[in-house]
Amino acid sequence: MRRVLAAILALLLPLAGSAETRSTRSVNAIADEYAAGRDARELRPKLSPRANAAWLRRLERFERRLARVKGARLDEPAQLTRRMLARELAHARAHLRGGFFLEELGGSDSPLQAIVNGAQTTELRTVSDWRWTLTTLRGAPRLLADYQRLLERGLAEGRVRPAEAVRSALRSLDLLTSAREANPFLALRGALERSLAGDPRLPALRRELEATLRDDVLPAHRRIRAFLAERYLPRAPRLGASRASYLHELERHLGPGHPSPEALGRFGRLEVKRLERELARAVAVIEPSATSTEEGLARLARRRGDGFATGAELLAAATRELGEAKRDARAMAPLPRSTLRVAPVPAQEEATVLAQYLATGEGEGELQLNTGKLRPALRRHALATLMSHEVYAGHHHAAMRAQRQTRLPAYRRDAALTGYDEGWALYAEAWRDARGGFSPEERVGFLLMQLQRAARLVVDTGLHTGTLPRAEAVAYLRQAAHLPRAAAEAEVERYINRPGQALAYAYGMRQILRTKAACKTILGARFDERLFHTRLLDLGSVPLDELERALVAWARRRAAQLD
């Protein structure tokens, strides 16, 4: 009877504190106001000195308002929100005051992509959608001129991105300024014709789009390309020249208290060795006559039907695989209703992105797969693992579960912190494997992807501490993660563009496993894995140290209730 009463109490406890205090409402309002301002700034950046100074003043006002909230009157979720927001505000302020914003340059995730990303934000179905997009496109000359002035200031102050990142930016601009059909700006022509076919306003909008591309968009991108090639690149340092910049990025992706780059690299090498031994055993199961792991993998790759002849074939196979992943995910944690679209990776990201997930709206998500030149790196034996990571029970499952937490502010429901998000998705892969959720061939794919995440710890830290040149990084990835050259080069390009982001996968999973072990120690035989997963997902995307803090506190409360 005591156990039954404790279970009822555990269910009712969240409802008992449902009446928000004034302090809780204040924290939530501040968080949502900040998030709205941050998202608007990212969607349509303003990079002039005046705009940056105004944003810095807003950050400081948010900090002062947050400091005035009486902490003793906050419920537990609001306390976590307050700590999260205080940390993010401090990091955003340091980004501006510390001059790190002068180094935002690369082939992806930089202001160079702001116009093309902004133009593709909506579904582009209506005339209103297109008018919004045209306004975004017409802003290209001013935005890129302001951006160039920031980069010039960086040159003057010695805050210059490494030459490899500059070359990546130039390759991205080669596409954005080309006359090729793959240019996402030029692809807007076809999108306009398809979305507004038969609409009497189409001819006028067609003329407006052509004029905007000709007079504003393409010239602005050509001007900044010339600046980067002629004035910026000659003064760009080698990779690894700025440890401070790298540590700044590590804190953003991993949170405070993370290990040093060198310690992360050592952990990665140990994981690679462990996983290599496990991979050898798995390959021997499916190719017992192979004399080496490499030979067994080559035989698997040559099997008829392991690759995808076309992008359409890849997208269809991924859609079919979703059902199996979804069935496994239901055993892991409750699965909210949602819709999911499977689509190609945008053209401007085909050189660096193999696959990615985006939460596109309330109850909606999109899985993007590379149907272009990186398609050969996507194999059928790895597709089950990819679905577990990106969709069920990985990113889509987590995002949809977080959206349902209506007691949390939008700032928390829509959060996307790299350490949590990628750590959880990698954990979801490993959980499915531990339950025997993969066929022998699929398990080889799982181990190969785990190897790739472990190798990232070695390569990312080596690149950005200057101890592993690019060519050696590509060679290491090819050998350690058994990647083809094109995929290894794309991975290295990604690490150069997004320092520290790739470390979040293995590091985040390690922190989740440590938290789970701590909760199991507290609860012993009473540990309920599915309930643990549910509590974790209901927190939303939170810093890894806050994840541990919240779940250990939950385990202790539950242990007391069950005693």
C-alpha positions as CSV (number, residue, x, y, z in Angstrom):
1,M,0.0,0.0,0.0
2,R,2.9,2.4,0.8
3,R,4.3,1.9,-2.7
4,V,0.9,2.6,-4.3
5,L,0.4,5.8,-2.2
6,A,4.0,6.9,-3.1
7,A,3.3,6.4,-6.8
8,I,0.1,8.5,-6.5
9,L,1.9,11.2,-4.7
10,A,4.6,11.3,-7.3
11,L,2.0,11.8,-10.0
12,L,0.2,14.6,-8.0
13,L,3.3,16.4,-6.8
14,P,3.8,18.4,-10.1
15,L,0.1,19.6,-9.9
16,A,0.5,20.7,-6.3
17,G,2.8,23.5,-7.3
18,S,0.9,24.5,-10.4
19,A,-0.1,27.9,-9.1
20,E,2.7,30.2,-10.3
21,T,4.2,32.8,-8.0
22,R,4.7,36.3,-9.2
23,S,8.5,35.7,-9.2
24,T,8.1,32.6,-11.4
25,R,5.9,34.5,-13.8
26,S,8.6,37.3,-13.9
27,V,11.4,34.9,-14.7
28,N,9.4,33.2,-17.4
29,A,8.4,36.5,-18.9
30,I,12.1,37.8,-18.9
31,A,13.2,34.5,-20.5
32,D,10.6,34.6,-23.3
33,E,11.3,38.3,-24.0
34,Y,15.0,37.6,-24.3
35,A,14.4,34.5,-26.5
36,A,12.2,36.6,-28.9
37,G,14.8,39.3,-29.2
38,R,17.6,36.7,-29.7
39,D,15.6,34.8,-32.4
40,A,14.7,38.0,-34.2
41,R,18.4,39.1,-34.2
42,E,19.4,35.7,-35.7
43,L,16.6,35.7,-38.3
44,R,17.4,39.2,-39.6
45,P,20.7,40.2,-38.1
46,K,21.7,43.8,-37.6
47,L,25.5,44.0,-37.5
48,S,26.2,47.8,-37.4
49,P,28.2,49.1,-34.4
50,R,25.0,50.9,-33.3
51,A,22.9,47.7,-33.4
52,N,25.5,45.7,-31.6
53,A,25.8,48.3,-28.8
54,A,22.0,48.4,-28.5
55,W,21.9,44.6,-28.2
56,L,24.6,44.7,-25.5
57,R,22.5,47.2,-23.6
58,R,19.5,44.9,-23.8
59,L,21.5,42.0,-22.5
60,E,22.6,44.0,-19.5
61,R,19.0,45.2,-18.8
62,F,17.8,41.5,-18.9
63,E,20.6,40.7,-16.4
64,R,19.5,43.5,-14.1
65,R,15.8,42.5,-14.3
66,L,16.7,38.9,-13.6
67,A,18.8,39.8,-10.6
68,R,15.9,41.7,-9.0
69,V,13.6,38.6,-9.0
70,K,13.3,37.1,-5.5
71,G,14.8,33.6,-5.8
72,A,13.1,32.2,-2.6
73,R,9.7,32.6,-4.3
74,L,10.6,30.6,-7.4
75,D,9.4,27.0,-8.0
76,E,12.0,24.5,-9.0
77,P,11.5,24.8,-12.8
78,A,11.8,28.6,-12.6
79,Q,15.0,28.3,-10.5
80,L,16.5,26.2,-13.3
81,T,15.2,28.7,-15.9
82,R,16.8,31.5,-14.0
83,R,20.2,29.8,-13.8
84,M,20.1,28.9,-17.5
85,L,19.1,32.4,-18.6
86,A,21.7,34.0,-16.4
87,R,24.4,31.8,-17.9
88,E,23.3,32.4,-21.5
89,L,23.1,36.2,-20.9
90,A,26.6,36.2,-19.5
91,H,28.0,34.2,-22.4
92,A,26.2,36.5,-25.0
93,R,27.6,39.6,-23.3
94,A,31.1,38.1,-23.2
95,H,30.7,37.3,-26.9
96,L,30.3,41.0,-27.6
97,R,32.5,42.5,-25.0
98,G,35.3,40.0,-25.6
99,G,35.4,40.7,-29.3
100,F,34.5,37.1,-30.3
101,F,31.8,38.4,-32.6
102,L,34.5,39.8,-34.8
103,E,35.6,36.2,-35.7
104,E,32.2,34.9,-36.9
105,L,33.2,33.6,-40.3
106,G,33.0,30.3,-42.0
107,G,31.2,28.3,-44.7
108,S,28.2,27.6,-42.4
109,D,26.8,29.1,-39.2
110,S,28.0,32.6,-39.8
111,P,26.5,35.9,-41.0
112,L,27.5,34.9,-44.5
113,Q,24.5,32.5,-44.5
114,A,22.1,35.0,-43.0
115,I,20.5,36.2,-46.2
116,V,20.1,32.7,-47.8
117,N,18.8,31.2,-44.5
118,G,16.4,34.1,-43.9
119,A,15.1,33.8,-47.4
120,Q,14.3,30.1,-46.9
121,T,12.8,30.4,-43.4
122,T,9.2,30.2,-44.4
123,E,7.5,27.5,-46.6
124,L,7.1,30.2,-49.3
125,R,3.5,29.3,-50.1
126,T,1.7,32.6,-50.3
127,V,2.2,36.1,-51.6
128,S,2.9,37.3,-48.1
129,D,5.6,34.7,-47.7
130,W,7.3,35.9,-50.8
131,R,7.0,39.6,-49.9
132,W,8.7,38.8,-46.6
133,T,11.5,36.9,-48.4
134,L,11.9,39.7,-50.9
135,T,12.4,42.2,-48.1
136,T,15.0,39.9,-46.6
137,L,16.8,39.7,-49.9
138,R,16.8,43.4,-50.4
139,G,18.6,43.7,-47.1
140,A,21.7,41.9,-48.4
141,P,23.8,45.0,-49.4
142,R,23.4,46.7,-46.0
143,L,23.8,43.5,-43.9
144,L,26.9,42.4,-45.8
145,A,28.5,45.9,-45.8
146,D,28.0,46.0,-42.0
147,Y,29.4,42.5,-41.7
148,Q,32.5,43.5,-43.8
149,R,33.1,46.4,-41.4
150,L,33.1,44.0,-38.5
151,L,35.6,41.8,-40.2
152,E,37.8,44.8,-41.0
153,R,37.7,45.7,-37.3
154,G,38.7,42.2,-36.5
155,L,41.7,42.6,-38.9
156,A,42.7,45.8,-37.1
157,E,42.4,44.1,-33.6
158,G,44.0,40.8,-34.6
159,R,40.7,38.9,-34.3
160,V,41.0,36.9,-37.5
161,R,39.6,33.5,-38.3
162,P,42.0,30.8,-39.4
163,A,42.8,30.5,-43.1
164,E,41.0,27.1,-43.4
165,A,37.7,28.7,-42.2
166,V,38.2,31.6,-44.7
167,R,38.7,29.2,-47.5
168,S,35.5,27.4,-46.5
169,A,33.6,30.7,-46.5
170,L,35.0,31.4,-50.0
171,R,33.8,28.0,-51.2
172,S,30.4,28.7,-49.9
173,L,30.4,32.1,-51.6
174,D,31.4,30.4,-54.9
175,L,28.0,28.7,-54.8
176,L,26.1,31.8,-53.6
177,T,27.5,33.9,-56.4
178,S,27.4,31.4,-59.2
179,A,25.1,31.1,-62.2
180,R,24.6,27.4,-61.4
181,E,21.1,26.0,-60.8
182,A,22.3,24.7,-57.4
183,N,22.7,28.3,-56.2
184,P,19.9,28.6,-53.6
185,F,19.2,32.2,-54.5
186,L,18.6,31.3,-58.1
187,A,16.6,28.2,-57.0
188,L,14.0,30.7,-55.6
189,R,12.9,31.3,-59.2
190,G,11.5,27.8,-59.5
191,A,10.1,27.9,-56.0
192,L,8.2,31.1,-56.9
193,E,6.8,29.6,-60.1
194,R,5.6,26.4,-58.3
195,S,4.1,28.1,-55.3
196,L,2.2,30.8,-57.1
197,A,1.3,29.1,-60.3
198,G,-1.9,30.7,-61.7
199,D,-1.8,33.6,-59.3
200,P,-2.3,36.9,-61.2
201,R,0.3,38.6,-59.0
202,L,3.0,36.1,-60.1
203,P,4.4,38.2,-63.1
204,A,5.0,41.2,-60.9
205,L,6.7,39.2,-58.2
206,R,8.8,37.4,-60.8
207,R,10.1,40.8,-62.0
208,E,10.7,41.9,-58.5
209,L,12.6,38.8,-57.6
210,E,14.8,39.0,-60.7
211,A,15.6,42.7,-60.1
212,T,16.5,42.0,-56.4
213,L,18.8,39.1,-57.3
214,R,20.5,41.1,-60.0
215,D,20.8,44.4,-58.3
216,D,21.1,43.5,-54.6
217,V,21.8,39.9,-53.6
218,L,24.4,38.7,-56.1
219,P,26.5,41.9,-56.2
220,A,26.6,42.1,-52.4
221,H,27.8,38.6,-52.1
222,R,30.4,39.1,-54.8
223,R,31.8,42.2,-53.0
224,I,32.3,40.4,-49.7
225,R,33.9,37.5,-51.6
226,A,36.4,39.8,-53.1
227,F,37.2,41.3,-49.7
228,L,37.8,37.9,-48.2
229,A,39.9,36.7,-51.0
230,E,42.0,39.8,-51.5
231,R,42.3,41.4,-48.0
232,Y,41.2,39.0,-45.3
233,L,42.7,35.6,-46.4
234,P,46.3,36.9,-46.7
235,R,46.3,37.9,-43.0
236,A,44.5,34.8,-41.7
237,P,46.4,32.7,-39.2
238,R,46.8,28.9,-39.0
239,L,44.3,26.7,-37.3
240,G,44.7,26.6,-33.5
241,A,46.2,30.1,-33.2
242,S,43.6,31.3,-30.7
243,R,43.0,29.0,-27.7
244,A,40.8,31.7,-26.0
245,S,38.3,31.6,-29.0
246,Y,38.2,27.8,-28.9
247,L,37.5,27.7,-25.1
248,H,34.8,30.3,-25.7
249,E,33.1,27.9,-28.2
250,L,33.6,24.9,-25.9
251,E,31.8,26.6,-23.1
252,R,28.9,27.4,-25.5
253,H,28.5,23.8,-26.6
254,L,29.6,21.8,-23.5
255,G,28.8,24.2,-20.6
256,P,31.1,25.3,-17.8
257,G,33.4,22.8,-16.1
258,H,34.1,20.8,-19.2
259,P,37.5,19.0,-19.5
260,S,40.4,20.6,-21.3
261,P,40.8,20.0,-25.0
262,E,43.7,17.7,-24.3
263,A,41.7,15.6,-21.8
264,L,38.8,15.4,-24.3
265,G,41.3,14.2,-27.0
266,R,42.7,11.5,-24.7
267,F,39.2,10.3,-23.9
268,G,38.4,10.1,-27.6
269,R,41.5,8.0,-28.4
270,L,40.6,5.5,-25.7
271,E,37.0,5.3,-27.0
272,V,38.2,4.7,-30.5
273,K,40.4,1.8,-29.4
274,R,37.5,0.3,-27.4
275,L,35.0,0.6,-30.2
276,E,37.5,-0.7,-32.8
277,R,37.6,-4.0,-30.8
278,E,33.9,-4.2,-30.6
279,L,33.6,-3.4,-34.4
280,A,36.0,-6.2,-35.2
281,R,33.8,-8.7,-33.3
282,A,30.6,-7.4,-35.0
283,V,32.2,-7.6,-38.5
284,A,33.3,-11.2,-37.8
285,V,29.6,-12.1,-37.2
286,I,28.5,-11.0,-40.7
287,E,31.7,-11.7,-42.6
288,P,33.4,-14.6,-40.8
289,S,35.8,-15.4,-43.6
290,A,37.2,-11.8,-43.8
291,T,40.8,-11.6,-42.7
292,S,40.5,-8.1,-41.3
293,T,37.9,-5.5,-40.2
294,E,38.7,-3.5,-43.3
295,E,38.0,-6.4,-45.6
296,G,34.8,-7.3,-43.9
297,L,33.6,-3.7,-44.2
298,A,34.5,-3.6,-47.9
299,R,32.5,-6.7,-48.5
300,L,29.5,-5.2,-46.7
301,A,29.8,-2.0,-48.8
302,R,29.9,-4.0,-52.0
303,R,26.7,-5.9,-51.1
304,R,24.0,-5.3,-53.6
305,G,21.6,-2.7,-52.4
306,D,23.6,-1.3,-49.5
307,G,24.0,2.0,-51.2
308,F,21.4,4.4,-52.7
309,A,21.4,4.9,-56.4
310,T,19.4,8.2,-56.2
311,G,18.4,10.8,-53.7
312,A,14.7,9.7,-54.1
313,E,15.6,6.1,-53.1
314,L,17.4,7.4,-50.0
315,L,14.5,9.5,-48.9
316,A,12.0,6.6,-49.5
317,A,14.2,4.2,-47.5
318,A,14.5,6.6,-44.6
319,T,10.7,7.1,-44.5
320,R,10.2,3.3,-44.3
321,E,12.8,3.0,-41.5
322,L,11.0,5.5,-39.3
323,G,8.3,3.0,-38.4
324,E,10.8,0.6,-36.8
325,A,12.6,3.4,-34.9
326,K,9.2,4.7,-33.7
327,R,8.3,1.3,-32.2
328,D,11.5,1.1,-30.2
329,A,11.1,4.7,-29.0
330,R,7.7,4.0,-27.5
331,A,9.5,1.6,-25.1
332,M,11.9,4.3,-24.1
333,A,9.6,7.1,-23.2
334,P,6.0,8.3,-24.0
335,L,5.9,9.5,-27.6
336,P,3.8,12.7,-28.3
337,R,1.8,12.9,-31.5
338,S,3.6,14.8,-34.2
339,T,4.3,15.1,-38.0
340,L,7.6,14.6,-39.6
341,R,8.8,15.5,-43.1
342,V,11.8,13.9,-44.8
343,A,13.6,16.2,-47.3
344,P,17.0,16.9,-48.9
345,V,19.6,19.0,-47.2
346,P,19.6,22.5,-48.6
347,A,22.0,23.0,-51.6
348,Q,24.3,25.4,-49.7
349,E,24.9,22.8,-47.0
350,E,25.5,19.8,-49.2
351,A,29.3,20.1,-48.8
352,T,29.3,19.8,-45.0
353,V,26.0,18.3,-43.7
354,L,25.3,14.6,-44.1
355,A,22.0,14.6,-42.2
356,Q,20.2,17.0,-39.8
357,Y,17.0,17.4,-37.9
358,L,15.0,20.7,-37.5
359,A,12.0,21.3,-35.3
360,T,9.9,23.4,-37.7
361,G,6.8,24.2,-35.7
362,E,4.5,23.1,-33.0
363,G,4.2,19.3,-33.3
364,E,6.3,19.4,-36.5
365,G,9.8,18.4,-37.5
366,E,11.9,17.8,-40.6
367,L,14.6,15.3,-41.2
368,Q,17.1,16.5,-43.9
369,L,19.3,14.0,-45.7
370,N,22.2,14.7,-48.2
371,T,20.9,13.6,-51.6
372,G,23.9,15.2,-53.3
373,K,27.6,14.4,-53.4
374,L,27.8,13.0,-49.9
375,R,25.0,10.5,-50.6
376,P,27.5,7.6,-51.0
377,A,28.4,8.0,-47.3
378,L,24.8,7.1,-46.3
379,R,24.4,3.3,-46.3
380,R,21.5,1.1,-45.6
381,H,23.2,-0.7,-42.8
382,A,23.7,2.7,-41.0
383,L,20.1,4.0,-41.7
384,A,18.6,2.5,-38.5
385,T,21.1,4.2,-36.3
386,L,20.6,7.5,-38.2
387,M,16.9,7.3,-37.6
388,S,17.4,6.6,-33.9
389,H,19.7,9.6,-33.6
390,E,17.8,12.2,-35.7
391,V,14.2,11.2,-35.1
392,Y,13.1,8.4,-32.7
393,A,14.0,8.4,-29.9
394,G,16.6,11.1,-30.6
395,H,16.1,14.8,-31.7
396,H,12.5,14.7,-32.9
397,H,11.3,12.7,-29.9
398,A,13.1,15.1,-27.5
399,A,11.9,18.2,-29.3
400,M,8.2,17.1,-29.4
401,R,8.3,16.1,-25.7
402,A,9.8,19.4,-24.7
403,Q,7.1,21.3,-26.6
404,R,4.4,19.7,-24.5
405,Q,5.8,21.1,-21.2
406,T,3.3,24.0,-21.1
407,R,4.3,25.0,-17.6
408,L,7.7,26.0,-18.9
409,P,8.3,29.2,-20.8
410,A,8.9,29.1,-24.6
411,Y,12.5,29.8,-23.8
412,R,12.8,26.4,-22.3
413,R,10.4,24.5,-24.5
414,D,12.3,25.6,-27.7
415,A,15.8,25.5,-26.3
416,A,18.4,23.6,-28.3
417,L,21.6,23.2,-26.3
418,T,24.2,21.2,-28.1
419,G,25.5,19.0,-25.2
420,Y,22.0,17.9,-24.2
421,D,20.6,17.5,-27.7
422,E,23.5,15.6,-29.3
423,G,24.2,13.7,-26.1
424,W,20.6,12.5,-25.8
425,A,20.5,11.5,-29.5
426,L,23.7,9.5,-29.2
427,Y,22.4,7.9,-26.0
428,A,19.2,6.9,-27.9
429,E,21.3,5.0,-30.4
430,A,23.2,3.2,-27.7
431,W,20.0,2.4,-25.8
432,R,18.5,0.8,-28.9
433,D,21.6,-1.3,-29.4
434,A,21.6,-2.4,-25.8
435,R,18.1,-3.8,-26.3
436,G,19.1,-5.7,-29.4
437,G,17.3,-3.3,-31.6
438,F,19.7,-3.7,-34.6
439,S,20.3,-6.5,-37.0
440,P,23.9,-7.8,-37.2
441,E,24.5,-5.5,-40.3
442,E,22.8,-2.6,-38.6
443,R,24.9,-3.1,-35.6
444,V,28.0,-2.6,-37.7
445,G,26.5,0.7,-38.9
446,F,25.8,1.7,-35.2
447,L,29.4,1.0,-34.2
448,L,30.8,2.9,-37.2
449,M,28.8,5.9,-36.2
450,Q,29.8,5.6,-32.6
451,L,33.4,5.4,-33.8
452,Q,33.0,8.6,-35.8
453,R,31.7,10.5,-32.7
454,A,34.6,9.2,-30.7
455,A,37.1,10.2,-33.4
456,R,35.6,13.7,-33.4
457,L,37.0,14.2,-29.9
458,V,40.5,13.6,-31.3
459,V,40.1,15.6,-34.5
460,D,38.2,18.7,-33.3
461,T,40.5,19.2,-30.4
462,G,43.6,18.5,-32.5
463,L,42.6,21.0,-35.2
464,H,41.8,23.8,-32.8
465,T,44.8,23.4,-30.6
466,G,47.1,23.3,-33.7
467,T,48.4,19.8,-33.0
468,L,46.6,18.1,-35.9
469,P,46.9,19.7,-39.4
470,R,44.0,19.3,-41.7
471,A,45.5,16.6,-43.9
472,E,46.4,14.5,-40.9
473,A,42.9,15.1,-39.5
474,V,41.3,13.7,-42.7
475,A,43.7,10.7,-42.7
476,Y,42.9,10.0,-39.0
477,L,39.1,10.1,-39.6
478,R,39.5,7.8,-42.7
479,Q,41.4,5.3,-40.7
480,A,39.7,5.5,-37.3
481,A,36.1,5.9,-38.4
482,H,36.5,4.0,-41.7
483,L,35.1,6.9,-43.7
484,P,35.5,7.5,-47.4
485,R,37.7,10.5,-48.3
486,A,34.8,12.8,-49.3
487,A,33.0,12.1,-46.1
488,A,36.1,12.6,-44.0
489,E,36.9,15.9,-45.7
490,A,33.3,17.1,-45.2
491,E,33.6,16.2,-41.5
492,V,36.8,18.1,-41.1
493,E,35.3,21.1,-42.9
494,R,32.4,21.0,-40.5
495,Y,34.7,21.0,-37.4
496,I,36.7,23.9,-38.8
497,N,33.5,25.9,-39.3
498,R,31.9,25.0,-36.0
499,P,34.6,24.6,-33.4
500,G,33.6,22.4,-30.4
501,Q,30.1,21.5,-31.7
502,A,31.2,18.0,-32.7
503,L,32.5,17.3,-29.2
504,A,29.0,17.5,-27.7
505,Y,27.9,14.1,-29.0
506,A,30.3,11.8,-27.1
507,Y,30.7,14.2,-24.2
508,G,27.0,14.7,-23.8
509,M,26.3,10.9,-23.9
510,R,28.9,10.4,-21.2
511,Q,27.3,12.9,-18.9
512,I,23.9,11.4,-19.4
513,L,25.3,8.0,-18.6
514,R,26.9,9.3,-15.5
515,T,23.7,11.0,-14.4
516,K,21.8,7.7,-15.0
517,A,24.3,5.8,-13.0
518,A,24.0,8.3,-10.1
519,C,20.2,7.9,-10.1
520,K,20.5,4.1,-10.2
521,T,22.8,4.2,-7.2
522,I,20.2,6.3,-5.3
523,L,17.2,4.2,-6.2
524,G,18.7,0.8,-6.5
525,A,16.2,-1.9,-7.5
526,R,13.5,0.7,-7.6
527,F,15.1,2.6,-10.5
528,D,12.6,2.8,-13.4
529,E,14.5,3.5,-16.6
530,R,11.4,4.6,-18.6
531,L,10.4,7.1,-15.9
532,F,14.0,8.3,-15.8
533,H,13.9,9.0,-19.6
534,T,10.5,10.7,-19.3
535,R,11.8,13.0,-16.5
536,L,14.9,13.8,-18.5
537,L,13.0,14.7,-21.7
538,D,10.4,16.7,-19.7
539,L,13.2,19.0,-18.6
540,G,13.7,20.2,-22.1
541,S,17.1,21.0,-23.5
542,V,19.2,22.1,-20.4
543,P,22.9,22.4,-19.6
544,L,24.5,19.0,-18.8
545,D,25.4,20.1,-15.2
546,E,21.8,21.2,-14.7
547,L,20.5,17.9,-16.1
548,E,22.5,16.0,-13.5
549,R,21.4,18.4,-10.7
550,A,17.7,18.1,-11.5
551,L,17.6,14.3,-12.0
552,V,19.7,13.5,-9.0
553,A,17.3,15.7,-6.9
554,W,14.4,13.8,-8.5
555,A,15.9,10.4,-7.7
556,R,16.4,11.4,-4.0
557,R,12.8,12.7,-3.7
558,R,11.6,9.5,-5.3
559,A,13.7,7.3,-3.0
560,A,12.3,9.2,0.0
561,Q,8.7,8.7,-1.3
562,L,9.2,5.0,-1.8
563,D,10.8,4.3,1.6
